[in-house]
Amino acid sequence: MKKSFSPADKAAVAIAAIKGELTGSEISSRFAVHPTQIGHWKNQALKKLPEIFSDKRRKENFDDQRITDELYKALGQKNMELEWLKKKIGGLGPS
């Protein structure tokens, strides 16, 4: 039966492999992972590391924040308009 590993498990295996303090067979025994899989996860981690520290990621977060701010601003504007209309319509009713 095939065992599934959580992202945290995969990260732990990759970190152990990158550190190099244990041999491949020691990592394989400790985490119950095939040595070939250890190599795949290690390579995958090493490939993605530069992306974590790139400015592209920061720019994407900035863009998301800008869009969120604009949406909150529009929502606030609509709420103010609605309250203004309620006051105007309320003044037109029977006295």
PDB file of N, CA, C and O in Angstrom:
ATOM      1  N   MET A   1       0.835  -1.183   0.000  1.00  0.00           N
ATOM      2  CA  MET A   1       0.000   0.000   0.000  1.00  0.00           C
ATOM      3  C   MET A   1       0.882   1.249   0.000  1.00  0.00           C
ATOM      4  O   MET A   1       1.894   1.317   0.698  1.00  0.00           O
ATOM      5  N   LYS A   2       0.481   2.210  -0.782  1.00  0.00           N
ATOM      6  CA  LYS A   2       1.261   3.428  -0.937  1.00  0.00           C
ATOM      7  C   LYS A   2       0.978   4.382   0.217  1.00  0.00           C
ATOM      8  O   LYS A   2      -0.180   4.674   0.516  1.00  0.00           O
ATOM      9  N   LYS A   3       2.025   4.862   0.858  1.00  0.00           N
ATOM     10  CA  LYS A   3       1.888   5.800   1.972  1.00  0.00           C
ATOM     11  C   LYS A   3       1.918   7.218   1.415  1.00  0.00           C
ATOM     12  O   LYS A   3       2.726   7.531   0.540  1.00  0.00           O
ATOM     13  N   SER A   4       1.035   8.074   1.924  1.00  0.00           N
ATOM     14  CA  SER A   4       1.064   9.472   1.484  1.00  0.00           C
ATOM     15  C   SER A   4       1.750  10.302   2.558  1.00  0.00           C
ATOM     16  O   SER A   4       1.630  10.030   3.753  1.00  0.00           O
ATOM     17  N   PHE A   5       2.456  11.296   2.114  1.00  0.00           N
ATOM     18  CA  PHE A   5       3.219  12.153   3.009  1.00  0.00           C
ATOM     19  C   PHE A   5       2.660  13.567   2.965  1.00  0.00           C
ATOM     20  O   PHE A   5       2.307  14.069   1.898  1.00  0.00           O
ATOM     21  N   SER A   6       2.582  14.198   4.114  1.00  0.00           N
ATOM     22  CA  SER A   6       2.120  15.583   4.180  1.00  0.00           C
ATOM     23  C   SER A   6       3.232  16.500   3.664  1.00  0.00           C
ATOM     24  O   SER A   6       4.390  16.090   3.591  1.00  0.00           O
ATOM     25  N   PRO A   7       2.886  17.723   3.311  1.00  0.00           N
ATOM     26  CA  PRO A   7       3.934  18.667   2.897  1.00  0.00           C
ATOM     27  C   PRO A   7       4.997  18.862   3.975  1.00  0.00           C
ATOM     28  O   PRO A   7       6.176  19.032   3.664  1.00  0.00           O
ATOM     29  N   ALA A   8       4.583  18.838   5.240  1.00  0.00           N
ATOM     30  CA  ALA A   8       5.551  18.983   6.331  1.00  0.00           C
ATOM     31  C   ALA A   8       6.508  17.796   6.380  1.00  0.00           C
ATOM     32  O   ALA A   8       7.700  17.967   6.635  1.00  0.00           O
ATOM     33  N   ASP A   9       5.986  16.587   6.134  1.00  0.00           N
ATOM     34  CA  ASP A   9       6.840  15.390   6.100  1.00  0.00           C
ATOM     35  C   ASP A   9       7.849  15.491   4.956  1.00  0.00           C
ATOM     36  O   ASP A   9       9.034  15.203   5.128  1.00  0.00           O
ATOM     37  N   LYS A  10       7.364  15.899   3.801  1.00  0.00           N
ATOM     38  CA  LYS A  10       8.239  16.030   2.635  1.00  0.00           C
ATOM     39  C   LYS A  10       9.330  17.066   2.896  1.00  0.00           C
ATOM     40  O   LYS A  10      10.487  16.873   2.522  1.00  0.00           O
ATOM     41  N   ALA A  11       8.945  18.170   3.545  1.00  0.00           N
ATOM     42  CA  ALA A  11       9.918  19.219   3.862  1.00  0.00           C
ATOM     43  C   ALA A  11      10.971  18.690   4.826  1.00  0.00           C
ATOM     44  O   ALA A  11      12.156  18.980   4.662  1.00  0.00           O
ATOM     45  N   ALA A  12      10.561  17.926   5.820  1.00  0.00           N
ATOM     46  CA  ALA A  12      11.509  17.373   6.795  1.00  0.00           C
ATOM     47  C   ALA A  12      12.507  16.444   6.111  1.00  0.00           C
ATOM     48  O   ALA A  12      13.700  16.473   6.412  1.00  0.00           O
ATOM     49  N   VAL A  13      12.016  15.625   5.197  1.00  0.00           N
ATOM     50  CA  VAL A  13      12.893  14.713   4.460  1.00  0.00           C
ATOM     51  C   VAL A  13      13.863  15.522   3.593  1.00  0.00           C
ATOM     52  O   VAL A  13      15.060  15.239   3.570  1.00  0.00           O
ATOM     53  N   ALA A  14      13.350  16.519   2.887  1.00  0.00           N
ATOM     54  CA  ALA A  14      14.195  17.339   2.023  1.00  0.00           C
ATOM     55  C   ALA A  14      15.263  18.078   2.823  1.00  0.00           C
ATOM     56  O   ALA A  14      16.417  18.162   2.402  1.00  0.00           O
ATOM     57  N   ILE A  15      14.874  18.609   3.973  1.00  0.00           N
ATOM     58  CA  ILE A  15      15.840  19.329   4.814  1.00  0.00           C
ATOM     59  C   ILE A  15      16.922  18.390   5.316  1.00  0.00           C
ATOM     60  O   ILE A  15      18.102  18.739   5.321  1.00  0.00           O
ATOM     61  N   ALA A  16      16.522  17.202   5.735  1.00  0.00           N
ATOM     62  CA  ALA A  16      17.513  16.222   6.192  1.00  0.00           C
ATOM     63  C   ALA A  16      18.484  15.879   5.066  1.00  0.00           C
ATOM     64  O   ALA A  16      19.684  15.737   5.299  1.00  0.00           O
ATOM     65  N   ALA A  17      17.970  15.746   3.857  1.00  0.00           N
ATOM     66  CA  ALA A  17      18.825  15.413   2.721  1.00  0.00           C
ATOM     67  C   ALA A  17      19.750  16.577   2.366  1.00  0.00           C
ATOM     68  O   ALA A  17      20.917  16.372   2.032  1.00  0.00           O
ATOM     69  N   ILE A  18      19.227  17.784   2.439  1.00  0.00           N
ATOM     70  CA  ILE A  18      20.039  18.965   2.114  1.00  0.00           C
ATOM     71  C   ILE A  18      21.136  19.160   3.151  1.00  0.00           C
ATOM     72  O   ILE A  18      22.266  19.495   2.796  1.00  0.00           O
ATOM     73  N   LYS A  19      20.822  18.956   4.421  1.00  0.00           N
ATOM     74  CA  LYS A  19      21.826  19.114   5.481  1.00  0.00           C
ATOM     75  C   LYS A  19      22.986  18.147   5.291  1.00  0.00           C
ATOM     76  O   LYS A  19      24.139  18.495   5.546  1.00  0.00           O
ATOM     77  N   GLY A  20      22.680  16.933   4.845  1.00  0.00           N
ATOM     78  CA  GLY A  20      23.724  15.952   4.605  1.00  0.00           C
ATOM     79  C   GLY A  20      24.301  15.320   5.855  1.00  0.00           C
ATOM     80  O   GLY A  20      25.326  14.643   5.779  1.00  0.00           O
ATOM     81  N   GLU A  21      23.676  15.521   6.998  1.00  0.00           N
ATOM     82  CA  GLU A  21      24.175  14.937   8.244  1.00  0.00           C
ATOM     83  C   GLU A  21      23.909  13.437   8.307  1.00  0.00           C
ATOM     84  O   GLU A  21      24.613  12.707   9.006  1.00  0.00           O
ATOM     85  N   LEU A  22      22.889  12.974   7.575  1.00  0.00           N
ATOM     86  CA  LEU A  22      22.540  11.556   7.527  1.00  0.00           C
ATOM     87  C   LEU A  22      22.768  11.043   6.117  1.00  0.00           C
ATOM     88  O   LEU A  22      22.711  11.805   5.152  1.00  0.00           O
ATOM     89  N   THR A  23      23.024   9.759   6.005  1.00  0.00           N
ATOM     90  CA  THR A  23      23.168   9.155   4.680  1.00  0.00           C
ATOM     91  C   THR A  23      21.769   8.937   4.094  1.00  0.00           C
ATOM     92  O   THR A  23      20.767   9.011   4.804  1.00  0.00           O
ATOM     93  N   GLY A  24      21.722   8.672   2.806  1.00  0.00           N
ATOM     94  CA  GLY A  24      20.446   8.410   2.154  1.00  0.00           C
ATOM     95  C   GLY A  24      19.716   7.245   2.778  1.00  0.00           C
ATOM     96  O   GLY A  24      18.497   7.292   2.942  1.00  0.00           O
ATOM     97  N   SER A  25      20.447   6.193   3.131  1.00  0.00           N
ATOM     98  CA  SER A  25      19.792   5.029   3.734  1.00  0.00           C
ATOM     99  C   SER A  25      19.290   5.338   5.149  1.00  0.00           C
ATOM    100  O   SER A  25      18.259   4.811   5.566  1.00  0.00           O
ATOM    101  N   GLU A  26      20.010   6.186   5.886  1.00  0.00           N
ATOM    102  CA  GLU A  26      19.547   6.582   7.220  1.00  0.00           C
ATOM    103  C   GLU A  26      18.253   7.412   7.128  1.00  0.00           C
ATOM    104  O   GLU A  26      17.326   7.223   7.916  1.00  0.00           O
ATOM    105  N   ILE A  27      18.211   8.319   6.166  1.00  0.00           N
ATOM    106  CA  ILE A  27      16.997   9.125   5.963  1.00  0.00           C
ATOM    107  C   ILE A  27      15.855   8.217   5.535  1.00  0.00           C
ATOM    108  O   ILE A  27      14.726   8.353   6.006  1.00  0.00           O
ATOM    109  N   SER A  28      16.165   7.291   4.639  1.00  0.00           N
ATOM    110  CA  SER A  28      15.153   6.350   4.148  1.00  0.00           C
ATOM    111  C   SER A  28      14.567   5.533   5.292  1.00  0.00           C
ATOM    112  O   SER A  28      13.353   5.342   5.357  1.00  0.00           O
ATOM    113  N   SER A  29      15.406   5.056   6.182  1.00  0.00           N
ATOM    114  CA  SER A  29      14.941   4.265   7.325  1.00  0.00           C
ATOM    115  C   SER A  29      14.152   5.114   8.315  1.00  0.00           C
ATOM    116  O   SER A  29      13.100   4.699   8.801  1.00  0.00           O
ATOM    117  N   ARG A  30      14.660   6.286   8.606  1.00  0.00           N
ATOM    118  CA  ARG A  30      14.027   7.143   9.609  1.00  0.00           C
ATOM    119  C   ARG A  30      12.636   7.608   9.174  1.00  0.00           C
ATOM    120  O   ARG A  30      11.707   7.634   9.981  1.00  0.00           O
ATOM    121  N   PHE A  31      12.494   7.974   7.899  1.00  0.00           N
ATOM    122  CA  PHE A  31      11.227   8.525   7.425  1.00  0.00           C
ATOM    123  C   PHE A  31      10.388   7.537   6.618  1.00  0.00           C
ATOM    124  O   PHE A  31       9.291   7.877   6.173  1.00  0.00           O
ATOM    125  N   ALA A  32      10.890   6.321   6.425  1.00  0.00           N
ATOM    126  CA  ALA A  32      10.194   5.289   5.645  1.00  0.00           C
ATOM    127  C   ALA A  32       9.875   5.787   4.236  1.00  0.00           C
ATOM    128  O   ALA A  32       8.741   5.704   3.764  1.00  0.00           O
ATOM    129  N   VAL A  33      10.919   6.310   3.579  1.00  0.00           N
ATOM    130  CA  VAL A  33      10.796   6.859   2.231  1.00  0.00           C
ATOM    131  C   VAL A  33      11.840   6.181   1.348  1.00  0.00           C
ATOM    132  O   VAL A  33      12.957   5.914   1.790  1.00  0.00           O
ATOM    133  N   HIS A  34      11.477   5.910   0.122  1.00  0.00           N
ATOM    134  CA  HIS A  34      12.419   5.307  -0.827  1.00  0.00           C
ATOM    135  C   HIS A  34      13.513   6.323  -1.153  1.00  0.00           C
ATOM    136  O   HIS A  34      13.226   7.513  -1.289  1.00  0.00           O
ATOM    137  N   PRO A  35      14.759   5.872  -1.278  1.00  0.00           N
ATOM    138  CA  PRO A  35      15.873   6.789  -1.561  1.00  0.00           C
ATOM    139  C   PRO A  35      15.663   7.638  -2.818  1.00  0.00           C
ATOM    140  O   PRO A  35      16.071   8.798  -2.852  1.00  0.00           O
ATOM    141  N   THR A  36      15.038   7.078  -3.836  1.00  0.00           N
ATOM    142  CA  THR A  36      14.784   7.852  -5.052  1.00  0.00           C
ATOM    143  C   THR A  36      13.851   9.022  -4.755  1.00  0.00           C
ATOM    144  O   THR A  36      14.029  10.121  -5.281  1.00  0.00           O
ATOM    145  N   GLN A  37      12.856   8.775  -3.906  1.00  0.00           N
ATOM    146  CA  GLN A  37      11.907   9.831  -3.549  1.00  0.00           C
ATOM    147  C   GLN A  37      12.602  10.932  -2.772  1.00  0.00           C
ATOM    148  O   GLN A  37      12.285  12.110  -2.938  1.00  0.00           O
ATOM    149  N   ILE A  38      13.540  10.558  -1.931  1.00  0.00           N
ATOM    150  CA  ILE A  38      14.309  11.545  -1.162  1.00  0.00           C
ATOM    151  C   ILE A  38      15.020  12.496  -2.118  1.00  0.00           C
ATOM    152  O   ILE A  38      15.002  13.712  -1.929  1.00  0.00           O
ATOM    153  N   GLY A  39      15.635  11.935  -3.130  1.00  0.00           N
ATOM    154  CA  GLY A  39      16.329  12.756  -4.127  1.00  0.00           C
ATOM    155  C   GLY A  39      15.390  13.700  -4.856  1.00  0.00           C
ATOM    156  O   GLY A  39      15.742  14.851  -5.114  1.00  0.00           O
ATOM    157  N   HIS A  40      14.194  13.221  -5.191  1.00  0.00           N
ATOM    158  CA  HIS A  40      13.214  14.065  -5.885  1.00  0.00           C
ATOM    159  C   HIS A  40      12.795  15.237  -5.002  1.00  0.00           C
ATOM    160  O   HIS A  40      12.755  16.381  -5.455  1.00  0.00           O
ATOM    161  N   TRP A  41      12.486  14.948  -3.748  1.00  0.00           N
ATOM    162  CA  TRP A  41      12.040  16.011  -2.843  1.00  0.00           C
ATOM    163  C   TRP A  41      13.163  17.008  -2.555  1.00  0.00           C
ATOM    164  O   TRP A  41      12.920  18.209  -2.433  1.00  0.00           O
ATOM    165  N   LYS A  42      14.391  16.502  -2.448  1.00  0.00           N
ATOM    166  CA  LYS A  42      15.537  17.389  -2.222  1.00  0.00           C
ATOM    167  C   LYS A  42      15.707  18.331  -3.410  1.00  0.00           C
ATOM    168  O   LYS A  42      15.863  19.539  -3.232  1.00  0.00           O
ATOM    169  N   ASN A  43      15.677  17.780  -4.618  1.00  0.00           N
ATOM    170  CA  ASN A  43      15.832  18.603  -5.820  1.00  0.00           C
ATOM    171  C   ASN A  43      14.697  19.614  -5.958  1.00  0.00           C
ATOM    172  O   ASN A  43      14.915  20.762  -6.345  1.00  0.00           O
ATOM    173  N   GLN A  44      13.490  19.174  -5.639  1.00  0.00           N
ATOM    174  CA  GLN A  44      12.335  20.057  -5.715  1.00  0.00           C
ATOM    175  C   GLN A  44      12.498  21.230  -4.736  1.00  0.00           C
ATOM    176  O   GLN A  44      12.208  22.375  -5.084  1.00  0.00           O
ATOM    177  N   ALA A  45      12.957  20.945  -3.530  1.00  0.00           N
ATOM    178  CA  ALA A  45      13.157  21.994  -2.522  1.00  0.00           C
ATOM    179  C   ALA A  45      14.238  22.971  -2.969  1.00  0.00           C
ATOM    180  O   ALA A  45      14.064  24.186  -2.876  1.00  0.00           O
ATOM    181  N   LEU A  46      15.341  22.440  -3.447  1.00  0.00           N
ATOM    182  CA  LEU A  46      16.436  23.299  -3.882  1.00  0.00           C
ATOM    183  C   LEU A  46      16.027  24.175  -5.071  1.00  0.00           C
ATOM    184  O   LEU A  46      16.458  25.323  -5.182  1.00  0.00           O
ATOM    185  N   LYS A  47      15.202  23.630  -5.944  1.00  0.00           N
ATOM    186  CA  LYS A  47      14.740  24.380  -7.114  1.00  0.00           C
ATOM    187  C   LYS A  47      13.821  25.534  -6.713  1.00  0.00           C
ATOM    188  O   LYS A  47      13.861  26.600  -7.329  1.00  0.00           O
ATOM    189  N   LYS A  48      12.993  25.327  -5.683  1.00  0.00           N
ATOM    190  CA  LYS A  48      12.015  26.340  -5.269  1.00  0.00           C
ATOM    191  C   LYS A  48      12.582  27.375  -4.293  1.00  0.00           C
ATOM    192  O   LYS A  48      11.976  28.433  -4.120  1.00  0.00           O
ATOM    193  N   LEU A  49      13.699  27.114  -3.663  1.00  0.00           N
ATOM    194  CA  LEU A  49      14.244  28.042  -2.667  1.00  0.00           C
ATOM    195  C   LEU A  49      14.462  29.461  -3.199  1.00  0.00           C
ATOM    196  O   LEU A  49      14.062  30.410  -2.525  1.00  0.00           O
ATOM    197  N   PRO A  50      15.065  29.653  -4.353  1.00  0.00           N
ATOM    198  CA  PRO A  50      15.264  31.023  -4.830  1.00  0.00           C
ATOM    199  C   PRO A  50      13.947  31.793  -5.021  1.00  0.00           C
ATOM    200  O   PRO A  50      13.902  33.012  -4.855  1.00  0.00           O
ATOM    201  N   GLU A  51      12.892  31.073  -5.369  1.00  0.00           N
ATOM    202  CA  GLU A  51      11.585  31.692  -5.567  1.00  0.00           C
ATOM    203  C   GLU A  51      11.058  32.314  -4.274  1.00  0.00           C
ATOM    204  O   GLU A  51      10.385  33.345  -4.301  1.00  0.00           O
ATOM    205  N   ILE A  52      11.364  31.689  -3.161  1.00  0.00           N
ATOM    206  CA  ILE A  52      10.897  32.167  -1.868  1.00  0.00           C
ATOM    207  C   ILE A  52      11.443  33.559  -1.573  1.00  0.00           C
ATOM    208  O   ILE A  52      10.765  34.379  -0.952  1.00  0.00           O
ATOM    209  N   PHE A  53      12.650  33.821  -2.013  1.00  0.00           N
ATOM    210  CA  PHE A  53      13.316  35.081  -1.698  1.00  0.00           C
ATOM    211  C   PHE A  53      13.253  36.095  -2.835  1.00  0.00           C
ATOM    212  O   PHE A  53      13.921  37.127  -2.770  1.00  0.00           O
ATOM    213  N   SER A  54      12.479  35.828  -3.858  1.00  0.00           N
ATOM    214  CA  SER A  54      12.433  36.729  -5.010  1.00  0.00           C
ATOM    215  C   SER A  54      11.523  37.926  -4.756  1.00  0.00           C
ATOM    216  O   SER A  54      10.619  37.868  -3.923  1.00  0.00           O
ATOM    217  N   ASP A  55      11.776  39.016  -5.488  1.00  0.00           N
ATOM    218  CA  ASP A  55      10.955  40.219  -5.401  1.00  0.00           C
ATOM    219  C   ASP A  55       9.602  40.010  -6.053  1.00  0.00           C
ATOM    220  O   ASP A  55       8.649  40.721  -5.732  1.00  0.00           O
ATOM    221  N   LYS A  56       9.496  39.048  -6.961  1.00  0.00           N
ATOM    222  CA  LYS A  56       8.242  38.765  -7.650  1.00  0.00           C
ATOM    223  C   LYS A  56       7.159  38.448  -6.637  1.00  0.00           C
ATOM    224  O   LYS A  56       6.027  38.915  -6.767  1.00  0.00           O
ATOM    225  N   ARG A  57       7.489  37.677  -5.654  1.00  0.00           N
ATOM    226  CA  ARG A  57       6.536  37.283  -4.622  1.00  0.00           C
ATOM    227  C   ARG A  57       6.060  38.506  -3.839  1.00  0.00           C
ATOM    228  O   ARG A  57       4.875  38.624  -3.527  1.00  0.00           O
ATOM    229  N   ARG A  58       6.978  39.406  -3.525  1.00  0.00           N
ATOM    230  CA  ARG A  58       6.639  40.619  -2.799  1.00  0.00           C
ATOM    231  C   ARG A  58       5.720  41.497  -3.648  1.00  0.00           C
ATOM    232  O   ARG A  58       4.779  42.096  -3.129  1.00  0.00           O
ATOM    233  N   LYS A  59       5.988  41.573  -4.941  1.00  0.00           N
ATOM    234  CA  LYS A  59       5.182  42.370  -5.859  1.00  0.00           C
ATOM    235  C   LYS A  59       3.766  41.797  -5.939  1.00  0.00           C
ATOM    236  O   LYS A  59       2.796  42.556  -5.952  1.00  0.00           O
ATOM    237  N   GLU A  60       3.635  40.476  -5.994  1.00  0.00           N
ATOM    238  CA  GLU A  60       2.318  39.852  -6.043  1.00  0.00           C
ATOM    239  C   GLU A  60       1.527  40.174  -4.783  1.00  0.00           C
ATOM    240  O   GLU A  60       0.333  40.462  -4.856  1.00  0.00           O
ATOM    241  N   ASN A  61       2.190  40.126  -3.624  1.00  0.00           N
ATOM    242  CA  ASN A  61       1.522  40.460  -2.367  1.00  0.00           C
ATOM    243  C   ASN A  61       1.092  41.921  -2.351  1.00  0.00           C
ATOM    244  O   ASN A  61       0.018  42.251  -1.848  1.00  0.00           O
ATOM    245  N   PHE A  62       1.939  42.804  -2.909  1.00  0.00           N
ATOM    246  CA  PHE A  62       1.613  44.227  -2.974  1.00  0.00           C
ATOM    247  C   PHE A  62       0.396  44.443  -3.860  1.00  0.00           C
ATOM    248  O   PHE A  62      -0.499  45.209  -3.503  1.00  0.00           O
ATOM    249  N   ASP A  63       0.348  43.775  -5.015  1.00  0.00           N
ATOM    250  CA  ASP A  63      -0.787  43.892  -5.924  1.00  0.00           C
ATOM    251  C   ASP A  63      -2.068  43.403  -5.265  1.00  0.00           C
ATOM    252  O   ASP A  63      -3.115  44.038  -5.399  1.00  0.00           O
ATOM    253  N   ASP A  64      -1.999  42.294  -4.560  1.00  0.00           N
ATOM    254  CA  ASP A  64      -3.166  41.766  -3.854  1.00  0.00           C
ATOM    255  C   ASP A  64      -3.653  42.762  -2.811  1.00  0.00           C
ATOM    256  O   ASP A  64      -4.857  42.977  -2.672  1.00  0.00           O
ATOM    257  N   GLN A  65      -2.733  43.365  -2.083  1.00  0.00           N
ATOM    258  CA  GLN A  65      -3.097  44.332  -1.041  1.00  0.00           C
ATOM    259  C   GLN A  65      -3.735  45.568  -1.668  1.00  0.00           C
ATOM    260  O   GLN A  65      -4.703  46.105  -1.131  1.00  0.00           O
ATOM    261  N   ARG A  66      -3.199  46.022  -2.803  1.00  0.00           N
ATOM    262  CA  ARG A  66      -3.749  47.191  -3.484  1.00  0.00           C
ATOM    263  C   ARG A  66      -5.182  46.930  -3.933  1.00  0.00           C
ATOM    264  O   ARG A  66      -6.051  47.786  -3.767  1.00  0.00           O
ATOM    265  N   ILE A  67      -5.429  45.762  -4.494  1.00  0.00           N
ATOM    266  CA  ILE A  67      -6.779  45.392  -4.943  1.00  0.00           C
ATOM    267  C   ILE A  67      -7.733  45.319  -3.752  1.00  0.00           C
ATOM    268  O   ILE A  67      -8.863  45.804  -3.822  1.00  0.00           O
ATOM    269  N   THR A  68      -7.277  44.717  -2.670  1.00  0.00           N
ATOM    270  CA  THR A  68      -8.105  44.620  -1.463  1.00  0.00           C
ATOM    271  C   THR A  68      -8.450  46.005  -0.935  1.00  0.00           C
ATOM    272  O   THR A  68      -9.596  46.257  -0.561  1.00  0.00           O
ATOM    273  N   ASP A  69      -7.466  46.912  -0.902  1.00  0.00           N
ATOM    274  CA  ASP A  69      -7.710  48.272  -0.430  1.00  0.00           C
ATOM    275  C   ASP A  69      -8.734  48.992  -1.303  1.00  0.00           C
ATOM    276  O   ASP A  69      -9.611  49.689  -0.793  1.00  0.00           O
ATOM    277  N   GLU A  70      -8.620  48.821  -2.621  1.00  0.00           N
ATOM    278  CA  GLU A  70      -9.570  49.451  -3.541  1.00  0.00           C
ATOM    279  C   GLU A  70     -10.989  48.907  -3.332  1.00  0.00           C
ATOM    280  O   GLU A  70     -11.958  49.665  -3.385  1.00  0.00           O
ATOM    281  N   LEU A  71     -11.109  47.615  -3.098  1.00  0.00           N
ATOM    282  CA  LEU A  71     -12.426  47.018  -2.867  1.00  0.00           C
ATOM    283  C   LEU A  71     -13.053  47.531  -1.566  1.00  0.00           C
ATOM    284  O   LEU A  71     -14.248  47.823  -1.526  1.00  0.00           O
ATOM    285  N   TYR A  72     -12.248  47.640  -0.507  1.00  0.00           N
ATOM    286  CA  TYR A  72     -12.763  48.177   0.751  1.00  0.00           C
ATOM    287  C   TYR A  72     -13.188  49.635   0.583  1.00  0.00           C
ATOM    288  O   TYR A  72     -14.202  50.056   1.138  1.00  0.00           O
ATOM    289  N   LYS A  73     -12.416  50.401  -0.180  1.00  0.00           N
ATOM    290  CA  LYS A  73     -12.758  51.804  -0.442  1.00  0.00           C
ATOM    291  C   LYS A  73     -14.097  51.891  -1.175  1.00  0.00           C
ATOM    292  O   LYS A  73     -14.951  52.697  -0.808  1.00  0.00           O
ATOM    293  N   ALA A  74     -14.285  51.060  -2.216  1.00  0.00           N
ATOM    294  CA  ALA A  74     -15.534  51.058  -2.977  1.00  0.00           C
ATOM    295  C   ALA A  74     -16.702  50.633  -2.088  1.00  0.00           C
ATOM    296  O   ALA A  74     -17.791  51.199  -2.183  1.00  0.00           O
ATOM    297  N   LEU A  75     -16.484  49.655  -1.239  1.00  0.00           N
ATOM    298  CA  LEU A  75     -17.522  49.192  -0.333  1.00  0.00           C
ATOM    299  C   LEU A  75     -17.926  50.298   0.644  1.00  0.00           C
ATOM    300  O   LEU A  75     -19.111  50.510   0.902  1.00  0.00           O
ATOM    301  N   GLY A  76     -16.942  50.986   1.175  1.00  0.00           N
ATOM    302  CA  GLY A  76     -17.227  52.104   2.075  1.00  0.00           C
ATOM    303  C   GLY A  76     -18.009  53.200   1.380  1.00  0.00           C
ATOM    304  O   GLY A  76     -18.938  53.765   1.958  1.00  0.00           O
ATOM    305  N   GLN A  77     -17.642  53.507   0.142  1.00  0.00           N
ATOM    306  CA  GLN A  77     -18.350  54.518  -0.646  1.00  0.00           C
ATOM    307  C   GLN A  77     -19.809  54.118  -0.850  1.00  0.00           C
ATOM    308  O   GLN A  77     -20.706  54.946  -0.693  1.00  0.00           O
ATOM    309  N   LYS A  78     -20.049  52.863  -1.197  1.00  0.00           N
ATOM    310  CA  LYS A  78     -21.422  52.378  -1.417  1.00  0.00           C
ATOM    311  C   LYS A  78     -22.228  52.434  -0.126  1.00  0.00           C
ATOM    312  O   LYS A  78     -23.412  52.773  -0.152  1.00  0.00           O
ATOM    313  N   ASN A  79     -21.608  52.109   0.994  1.00  0.00           N
ATOM    314  CA  ASN A  79     -22.308  52.173   2.280  1.00  0.00           C
ATOM    315  C   ASN A  79     -22.703  53.611   2.616  1.00  0.00           C
ATOM    316  O   ASN A  79     -23.797  53.856   3.125  1.00  0.00           O
ATOM    317  N   MET A  80     -21.810  54.559   2.328  1.00  0.00           N
ATOM    318  CA  MET A  80     -22.127  55.967   2.578  1.00  0.00           C
ATOM    319  C   MET A  80     -23.287  56.416   1.689  1.00  0.00           C
ATOM    320  O   MET A  80     -24.194  57.102   2.162  1.00  0.00           O
ATOM    321  N   GLU A  81     -23.270  56.039   0.410  1.00  0.00           N
ATOM    322  CA  GLU A  81     -24.345  56.393  -0.516  1.00  0.00           C
ATOM    323  C   GLU A  81     -25.673  55.794  -0.060  1.00  0.00           C
ATOM    324  O   GLU A  81     -26.709  56.454  -0.139  1.00  0.00           O
ATOM    325  N   LEU A  82     -25.650  54.566   0.410  1.00  0.00           N
ATOM    326  CA  LEU A  82     -26.858  53.907   0.880  1.00  0.00           C
ATOM    327  C   LEU A  82     -27.437  54.622   2.093  1.00  0.00           C
ATOM    328  O   LEU A  82     -28.647  54.840   2.162  1.00  0.00           O
ATOM    329  N   GLU A  83     -26.596  54.989   3.045  1.00  0.00           N
ATOM    330  CA  GLU A  83     -27.057  55.714   4.223  1.00  0.00           C
ATOM    331  C   GLU A  83     -27.642  57.071   3.836  1.00  0.00           C
ATOM    332  O   GLU A  83     -28.659  57.487   4.390  1.00  0.00           O
ATOM    333  N   TRP A  84     -27.009  57.759   2.895  1.00  0.00           N
ATOM    334  CA  TRP A  84     -27.507  59.050   2.424  1.00  0.00           C
ATOM    335  C   TRP A  84     -28.888  58.891   1.791  1.00  0.00           C
ATOM    336  O   TRP A  84     -29.787  59.693   2.043  1.00  0.00           O
ATOM    337  N   LEU A  85     -29.051  57.852   0.969  1.00  0.00           N
ATOM    338  CA  LEU A  85     -30.348  57.612   0.335  1.00  0.00           C
ATOM    339  C   LEU A  85     -31.421  57.269   1.371  1.00  0.00           C
ATOM    340  O   LEU A  85     -32.561  57.719   1.255  1.00  0.00           O
ATOM    341  N   LYS A  86     -31.066  56.486   2.367  1.00  0.00           N
ATOM    342  CA  LYS A  86     -32.020  56.158   3.420  1.00  0.00           C
ATOM    343  C   LYS A  86     -32.511  57.413   4.141  1.00  0.00           C
ATOM    344  O   LYS A  86     -33.696  57.529   4.455  1.00  0.00           O
ATOM    345  N   LYS A  87     -31.597  58.354   4.402  1.00  0.00           N
ATOM    346  CA  LYS A  87     -31.973  59.595   5.073  1.00  0.00           C
ATOM    347  C   LYS A  87     -32.902  60.421   4.192  1.00  0.00           C
ATOM    348  O   LYS A  87     -33.892  60.976   4.668  1.00  0.00           O
ATOM    349  N   LYS A  88     -32.572  60.498   2.886  1.00  0.00           N
ATOM    350  CA  LYS A  88     -33.383  61.279   1.953  1.00  0.00           C
ATOM    351  C   LYS A  88     -34.783  60.668   1.793  1.00  0.00           C
ATOM    352  O   LYS A  88     -35.782  61.388   1.802  1.00  0.00           O
ATOM    353  N   ILE A  89     -34.848  59.366   1.651  1.00  0.00           N
ATOM    354  CA  ILE A  89     -36.146  58.692   1.471  1.00  0.00           C
ATOM    355  C   ILE A  89     -36.937  58.769   2.763  1.00  0.00           C
ATOM    356  O   ILE A  89     -38.155  58.941   2.729  1.00  0.00           O
ATOM    357  N   GLY A  90     -36.275  58.647   3.892  1.00  0.00           N
ATOM    358  CA  GLY A  90     -36.950  58.738   5.184  1.00  0.00           C
ATOM    359  C   GLY A  90     -37.598  60.101   5.388  1.00  0.00           C
ATOM    360  O   GLY A  90     -38.648  60.188   6.023  1.00  0.00           O
ATOM    361  N   GLY A  91     -37.002  61.157   4.868  1.00  0.00           N
ATOM    362  CA  GLY A  91     -37.550  62.506   4.979  1.00  0.00           C
ATOM    363  C   GLY A  91     -38.738  62.731   4.055  1.00  0.00           C
ATOM    364  O   GLY A  91     -39.485  63.688   4.254  1.00  0.00           O
ATOM    365  N   LEU A  92     -38.937  61.887   3.056  1.00  0.00           N
ATOM    366  CA  LEU A  92     -40.024  62.045   2.103  1.00  0.00           C
ATOM    367  C   LEU A  92     -41.306  61.344   2.533  1.00  0.00           C
ATOM    368  O   LEU A  92     -42.362  61.567   1.940  1.00  0.00           O
ATOM    369  N   GLY A  93     -41.226  60.526   3.526  1.00  0.00           N
ATOM    370  CA  GLY A  93     -42.383  59.755   3.978  1.00  0.00           C
ATOM    371  C   GLY A  93     -43.436  60.632   4.649  1.00  0.00           C
ATOM    372  O   GLY A  93     -43.217  61.828   4.846  1.00  0.00           O
ATOM    373  N   PRO A  94     -44.587  60.036   5.003  1.00  0.00           N
ATOM    374  CA  PRO A  94     -45.656  60.803   5.655  1.00  0.00           C
ATOM    375  C   PRO A  94     -45.210  61.376   6.987  1.00  0.00           C
ATOM    376  O   PRO A  94     -44.450  60.747   7.724  1.00  0.00           O
ATOM    377  N   SER A  95     -45.688  62.578   7.289  1.00  0.00           N
ATOM    378  CA  SER A  95     -45.290  63.255   8.527  1.00  0.00           C
ATOM    379  C   SER A  95     -46.303  63.058   9.614  1.00  0.00           C
ATOM    380  O   SER A  95     -46.124  63.561  10.723  1.00  0.00           O
TER     381      SER A  95
END
